[in-house]
Amino acid sequence: MQEIYLDNSATTPVLPAVAAAMQEILVENYGNPSSLHHKGMLAERVLKDARRLLAQACGANKNEIYFTSGGTEANNVAIKGVARRLKRRGMHLVTSKIEHPSVLYAYRALEAEGFRVTYLDVNKDGLLHANDVAAAVCEDTILVSVMHINNEVGSILPVAEIGEHIKEKNPQTLFHVDAVQSFAKIPIHVTQWQADLLTISAHKIHGPKGCGALYRRQGIPLEPLCHGGDQEGGVRPGTENVAGIAGFAHAARIALQQQENNLAYIQKLKDKCMSGLQARIPDVVQNGPQAGAAHILNVCIPGIKGEVLVHALEEEGIYLSTGSACHSQRADPSHVLQAMGRTAAEIEASLRISFSALITVDELTFAMDKMSEAVQTLRLMTRRRL
């Protein structure tokens, strides 16, 4: 049975070239980058080269990139680190209701420590207006955190405009962008966005899991979450994951070289998928904006439980999801779709299809045919029960 992987917003398959680069580190260049001998210096060079490449991709300086275990840790370091270090300046924080759980849960933890958090509403398409962000910023607001691309519905937030409005309202307020879903897919630039902190991750771009990075603008104060070493400037102590970082850099290099072509091709897949589903399942409805991210399509098929459809398609070797992988093991409805005003029935009937350049048109056509067949079968079963 062929496998068709359409859950690339959750994670992506590691490219063979990336795995080979990691294998070389694991087997040959296995030194500790903090060691003074030759093996250590070779490992340190790997980190320097990766840091330089990722910094260039973000429009940053190489000394502003700090490696972490992934996007979740980077988000927590940014949010908790700033809040705890700057709490004497202010106790107010701002974010949106559609953020990744690693952001929302970090804010909830800070609320338990006495911080005030404003959770901003979004519109029916999952979009946040810069004016609403600026209106929430006040004299004691120390941090605003928003994502660039929403991981469930693909809405693209106007981070450049948001950054401009924040700094106009209060130049002392720091701005954090979660760019996990956008890095190396569409251009990002921390300076143009006036971002003070930015999060990226390897496994969304065909790199390894367990490796991410945080951009921290030079001079931005942070309280580290962990202590016990001077690695990563003390921001993230502990021996670096050299193999993972090498894989991250290799995946980023490939993605950046192919960014423009990949974006056009993936947009073609998304457009074909939406029009194909509408032809096969006329009552299908798209959740999210028409002009959202190319690699994410969230749809609602009325009367069909998304979870049931996911498992039915899995039997055919087709993999997609009902939403964020961070919530897939729990019965909680999507907080993103809730914030967009969807009903409980609509949320239950929704699923996410996310693309990569590795998917062929023929594979997508096959997946749509199987999805249509599964929907017809499930609806027939429902009618018979009634």
C-alpha positions, 0 to 999 in steps of 0.5 A: 500500500502506498503512503500519502502523507498530508500532515506536514503541519504536524511534522515533515519526513526527514530528507535523505540528504539531511539524515546523511548529514546527521549520520556523519556527525553521529559517527565521525564528528561526534565531539563535544563543541565545548571541548578544546581538542580537535574533535571539539573544534570540529563540532563547534564549527558545525554550530557556527556554520549553522548559526550563521546560515539560520541568522541570514535566513532570519535577517539577523546576526549570527550571535543572535541565534540560540539553539534549543530542543525545538519550537516549544522550548524556544517559545517558553524561553522567550516568553517566560524569560522576558516576563520573569526578567522584566517583571519590575518594569511591568506585569502585563502581557499580550497574545492572541487566542489562536496561538500554539499551545506552547505559547498559550500554556506559557502565558497561563503559567505566568498568570499563575505567577501574578502576571496579567494577560490579554488574549486578543480575539481574531475574526472568522478567518483567524486573522488578527488586526494590528490596531487591536494589538496596539489597543491592548498595549499599555504602559506596563506591557512588557511583551506581545507574542503572536504567531506568523502562520497559524498551524491549524488554519493557515492564517497569516498574521500581519506581523510587520504591521503588528510590530510597527504598531507595538513600537509606536504605542510603547517602544519598551514593549518587546515583540515575539513572533512564533515563526515555526510554520513560516520559516524557510517557507515564506520570507521572514525578516526580524528587522523589518518586523521589529521583532525582538524574539523569534522562534523556528524549528527544524522538523517543519522543514524536513529536518529532525525533531528535537531541534529548534532555535530562538532569535534574540535581538542583541541586548534583550534581557532573558531569564534562562529556564535552566541553569548549569552551563555556559552553552548558548550564552547561558540562555540554553545551558547543556551540551548542544545537539550537534547532529540535530543542528547540522540536520537543521542547517542542511534542511534549511539550506535546501528549503531556502534554495527551493523556497520560491519553487516550492511555494508555487508548487505547494500553492498549486496543490492546495488550490487543486485540493480545495477545488477537487474536494468541492467537486467531489463533496459539494458541501465542504467548507474551508476554515480560514482565509482564502489567501492563507498559507499555501501548505495548510488547508482546513476544511469542514465536511458537515455531518462527518466526524473529522476523527472518524474520517482520519482513521478511515483514510489511514486504512488507505495509507493516507495521513492527515489530522483534525488539527494541532498535533499537540491536541490530537491525543485529547478530546478538547475541541480546537481552540483555534476554531472556537476563537474563529466562532465555529460551532461545536458541530463544525469543529467536530467535522473539521480536519486539516490537510497540510502539504509539502513539495514531496507530494505528487499531483497523482497522490493528491488526486488519489487521496481526494478520491478516497476521501470522497468515497469515505465520506459517501460511505460514512454518510450512508452508514449514518442514514441507515442508523437513522 
